[in-house]
Amino acid sequence: MSNILLGITSLLAISMIGVAIIAIRVRRPAIAILAAGMISLFASILFLFLAAPDVAMTEAAIGSGLTTFLFFFVLGRVRGDDHD
Protein backbone atom coordinates (compact mmCIF):
# COMPACT_ATOMS: atom_id res chain seq x y z
CA MET A 1 0.00 0.00 0.00
CA SER A 2 2.81 2.43 0.76
CA ASN A 3 4.35 1.80 -2.68
CA ILE A 4 1.12 2.96 -4.30
CA LEU A 5 1.03 6.07 -2.11
CA LEU A 6 4.67 6.79 -2.94
CA GLY A 7 3.93 6.39 -6.65
CA ILE A 8 0.92 8.69 -6.55
CA THR A 9 2.81 11.26 -4.48
CA SER A 10 5.75 11.17 -6.90
CA LEU A 11 3.45 11.47 -9.91
CA LEU A 12 1.67 14.47 -8.39
CA ALA A 13 4.97 16.15 -7.48
CA ILE A 14 6.38 15.64 -10.98
CA SER A 15 3.12 16.90 -12.48
CA MET A 16 3.26 20.00 -10.29
CA ILE A 17 6.82 20.72 -11.41
CA GLY A 18 5.86 20.23 -15.06
CA VAL A 19 2.86 22.52 -14.83
CA ALA A 20 4.94 25.10 -12.94
CA ILE A 21 7.44 25.13 -15.80
CA ILE A 22 4.56 25.62 -18.23
CA ALA A 23 3.21 28.50 -16.11
CA ILE A 24 6.58 30.21 -16.14
CA ARG A 25 7.45 29.68 -19.80
CA VAL A 26 4.12 30.37 -21.53
CA ARG A 27 3.50 33.78 -23.10
CA ARG A 28 -0.29 33.92 -22.81
CA PRO A 29 -1.55 35.08 -19.39
CA ALA A 30 -4.72 32.96 -19.53
CA ILE A 31 -2.74 29.76 -19.94
CA ALA A 32 -0.38 30.80 -17.14
CA ILE A 33 -3.36 31.41 -14.85
CA LEU A 34 -4.84 28.02 -15.67
CA ALA A 35 -1.48 26.35 -15.07
CA ALA A 36 -1.20 28.05 -11.67
CA GLY A 37 -4.69 26.82 -10.86
CA MET A 38 -3.66 23.30 -11.84
CA ILE A 39 -0.68 23.50 -9.49
CA SER A 40 -3.03 24.35 -6.64
CA LEU A 41 -5.39 21.55 -7.66
CA PHE A 42 -2.56 19.02 -7.73
CA ALA A 43 -1.37 20.31 -4.36
CA SER A 44 -4.84 19.83 -2.87
CA ILE A 45 -4.95 16.25 -4.17
CA LEU A 46 -1.49 15.68 -2.74
CA PHE A 47 -2.59 17.02 0.66
CA LEU A 48 -5.56 14.66 0.53
CA PHE A 49 -3.29 11.66 -0.05
CA LEU A 50 -1.03 12.84 2.78
CA ALA A 51 -3.99 12.65 5.22
CA ALA A 52 -4.57 16.39 5.58
CA PRO A 53 -8.16 16.83 4.34
CA ASP A 54 -8.63 20.23 6.00
CA VAL A 55 -5.57 21.63 4.22
CA ALA A 56 -6.71 19.97 0.99
CA MET A 57 -10.13 21.62 1.16
CA THR A 58 -8.61 25.01 1.90
CA GLU A 59 -6.11 24.70 -0.95
CA ALA A 60 -8.84 23.61 -3.36
CA ALA A 61 -11.21 26.39 -2.36
CA ILE A 62 -8.76 29.27 -2.02
CA GLY A 63 -5.75 28.28 -4.10
CA SER A 64 -7.42 26.59 -7.01
CA GLY A 65 -10.85 28.16 -7.05
CA LEU A 66 -10.87 31.69 -5.68
CA THR A 67 -7.38 32.73 -6.75
CA THR A 68 -7.88 31.50 -10.31
CA PHE A 69 -11.20 33.32 -10.52
CA LEU A 70 -9.65 36.48 -9.09
CA PHE A 71 -6.76 36.36 -11.59
CA PHE A 72 -9.19 35.99 -14.50
CA PHE A 73 -11.36 38.80 -13.14
CA VAL A 74 -8.38 41.15 -12.88
CA LEU A 75 -7.11 40.08 -16.31
CA GLY A 76 -10.51 40.92 -17.77
CA ARG A 77 -10.53 44.31 -16.06
CA VAL A 78 -7.01 45.13 -17.27
CA ARG A 79 -7.82 44.12 -20.84
CA GLY A 80 -11.26 45.76 -20.79
CA ASP A 81 -12.25 49.12 -22.10
CA ASP A 82 -11.03 52.24 -20.31
CA HIS A 83 -14.51 53.77 -20.02
CA ASP A 84 -14.64 53.55 -16.20
C-alpha positions in Angstrom: 0.0 0.0 0.0 2.8 2.4 0.8 4.3 1.8 -2.7 1.1 3.0 -4.3 1.0 6.1 -2.1 4.7 6.8 -2.9 3.9 6.4 -6.6 0.9 8.7 -6.5 2.8 11.3 -4.5 5.8 11.2 -6.9 3.5 11.5 -9.9 1.7 14.5 -8.4 5.0 16.1 -7.5 6.4 15.6 -11.0 3.1 16.9 -12.5 3.3 20.0 -10.3 6.8 20.7 -11.4 5.9 20.2 -15.1 2.9 22.5 -14.8 4.9 25.1 -12.9 7.4 25.1 -15.8 4.6 25.6 -18.2 3.2 28.5 -16.1 6.6 30.2 -16.1 7.4 29.7 -19.8 4.1 30.4 -21.5 3.5 33.8 -23.1 -0.3 33.9 -22.8 -1.6 35.1 -19.4 -4.7 33.0 -19.5 -2.7 29.8 -19.9 -0.4 30.8 -17.1 -3.4 31.4 -14.9 -4.8 28.0 -15.7 -1.5 26.4 -15.1 -1.2 28.1 -11.7 -4.7 26.8 -10.9 -3.7 23.3 -11.8 -0.7 23.5 -9.5 -3.0 24.3 -6.6 -5.4 21.5 -7.7 -2.6 19.0 -7.7 -1.4 20.3 -4.4 -4.8 19.8 -2.9 -5.0 16.2 -4.2 -1.5 15.7 -2.7 -2.6 17.0 0.7 -5.6 14.7 0.5 -3.3 11.7 0.0 -1.0 12.8 2.8 -4.0 12.7 5.2 -4.6 16.4 5.6 -8.2 16.8 4.3 -8.6 20.2 6.0 -5.6 21.6 4.2 -6.7 20.0 1.0 -10.1 21.6 1.2 -8.6 25.0 1.9 -6.1 24.7 -1.0 -8.8 23.6 -3.4 -11.2 26.4 -2.4 -8.8 29.3 -2.0 -5.8 28.3 -4.1 -7.4 26.6 -7.0 -10.9 28.2 -7.0 -10.9 31.7 -5.7 -7.4 32.7 -6.7 -7.9 31.5 -10.3 -11.2 33.3 -10.5 -9.6 36.5 -9.1 -6.8 36.4 -11.6 -9.2 36.0 -14.5 -11.4 38.8 -13.1 -8.4 41.1 -12.9 -7.1 40.1 -16.3 -10.5 40.9 -17.8 -10.5 44.3 -16.1 -7.0 45.1 -17.3 -7.8 44.1 -20.8 -11.3 45.8 -20.8 -12.3 49.1 -22.1 -11.0 52.2 -20.3 -14.5 53.8 -20.0 -14.6 53.5 -16.2 
